[in-house]
Structures are given as C-alpha cells and as structure tokens.
Amino acid sequence: MDPTDGAAIVVGVDGSEPALRAVRLAATEAARLRRPLRVVHGFIWPLLHTPVDPVAADPPGGGLRRTAQDLVEAAVAQARTVSPGIRVTGEIIDGEASAVLLGTSPAAAMIVLGDRGLGGFGALVVGSVAIQVSTHADCPVLVARGTPTDDGPVVVGVDGSTASRAAVDFAAAQAAARGVRLRAVRAYTHPASTGPGDFQPLVYDEARLRDEEDDVLAAGLAGLAERHPDLPVDREPVHARPVAALTEASRRAQLVVVGGRGHGELAGLLLGSVGHGVLHRSACPVAVVREPATDR
C-alpha cells in the first residue's frame, strides 16, 4: 500500500465493544501506514421507515440519529487517543452495515471490523457483517479478534493461488512496516489423505514430501526478496490441515493473513473454507486479502 495515494483506512462502528477494539486497531494501523482514518456507521433505521429524529417525548438531544452521532464521535475520540497524530473523520451513512462498508471498499486502503457486533447470536464467533465484508470487499479486510503477540511475526498462508500471491504481498508490507519477520506457512497432507480419517500408506518418504512442499512454498514467494530485500522471511512447510496450521501459528503472531476467494461466477459467493475457518479460530487479528482486480 502506497500512503501517497491518499486512500483512507475505514473502520466500521456500531457502539459494541468489538467495534471499539476495531477502532483501536484501525487507529494503530493508520499511524503505522501514515494514512487517514475514516470512522463509518451504517444507519439502517431510515430503511425501516423508523422515525430517527427527536420527538416531543424524547429528552433533549434524543433520537436515533443523535445516538448514532454520539457513538461515531466516541469512536473518533478513541482513535485520536490511541494515535494522536492521525487525521480522523467520522460519518453516518444511511444503509445496512455490510452494504455501507462494501460501498466504501473501492476507494479504501483497508476496512477494519470487529469480529462481532450488536446483532446478538453470541454463538456465532464471527459476525455476519465481518463475513460478508471479508467475502466481497474490493480492499483488504482486517478483523480485530484475539490478542496479538507484540513481538511475534506476521503469518501468511501460501497455497500458490493468485489470491495467495496477493496475500503474500500484503503480509510482506505489513511485516516490513512493523519491523518483524514474515512467517510463510504452507500446509500439506499426504497425497493419499482423502477423508476425515487421513488414511496414510504404510510407507512414504516424509522428508522428500516436505522438500517438495518447500519448493512449492518457495515458488509462492518468488520475487519477494527483490521487493523487500531487508525483510527476514521464514519458510515453513507444515504437515497439517491449513486451518489447523494457521490457527496454531496465530497463537504466537501479530497478524495472520489469508487470501480470499476470487470474483468468479461462483467463487465470489464464498470466502473459502480456509479463510472462513481462520476467521473463526485465530488467536490474533486476521486480514483477508483478495487478488487485485487486474488479476481477476
């Protein structure tokens, strides 16, 4: 991400504690990447034909729109407390939260969200807004969840796909900006593993299989040394399922980065099982990165 392009980091707020955690994370990112921060609240009530302005029975300063303005102002104040030097704006946009945030994504450097909102359904570890925006946004989406390890690496999952290459570039830029190592994880199972039981043949060469997977991983990182010559990179082939490998890596990481599904006729409808699984299980913040439009 080039800070000279002027694109802002957008953070969605709804007054919930997860949203305030997202504000703190977004403010830190804005300072680190030298970008403005745009605090946005999706105001759905006009769509439901609900009165939003104060009525006679309301106390002074009442009404739904005033409440929304208050929570936006509180989020802006918190962002300025976390990162005093950043430029912060706040706004209310009429519409459903996912639609509003997706509408900001073409011009945004990044969207930051909490993992849950005020919609209830506590058993849903990641809320529907986070899933919808991560699936369809035209910019990287950072979901504030878990607790980052301050001195940990940035972890990226590598599978050789176009989305994976975009994720690698984003993760490398993040690691460089944070001054930490990049840990590139390539998860694999034995080729004969076909089901839940992970049936394995009696004889196979694990060392050879690991070397082959390391070659695939190296190919997925091709050109990275030229783009980030001073960035330390650890290649790590892991004999495990991808979600399990990345979840385990998240326990000692600042950030986990995964590639999103593309915009194909069907692919764009789903985030993908790995991204979805990591969003639900990661012990630290997760960034979902889709491939650039020119590659689709």
Secondary structure, DSSP 8 states (H G I E B T S, - for coil): --GGG---EEEE--SSHHHHHHHHHHHHHHHHHT--EEEEEEE-GGGGT---S--TTS-TT-SHHHHHHHHHHHHHHHHHHHSTTS-EEEEEEES-HHHHHHHHGGG-SEEEEES--SS--TTSSS-HHHHHHHHH-SS-EEEE-S---TT--EEEE--SSHHHHHHHHHHHHHHHHHT--EEEEEEE--TT--STT----S---HHHHHHHHHHHHHHHTTTHHHHSTT--EEEEEEES-HHHHHHHHHTT-SEEEEE----STTGGG---HHHHHHHHH-SS-EEEE---GGG-
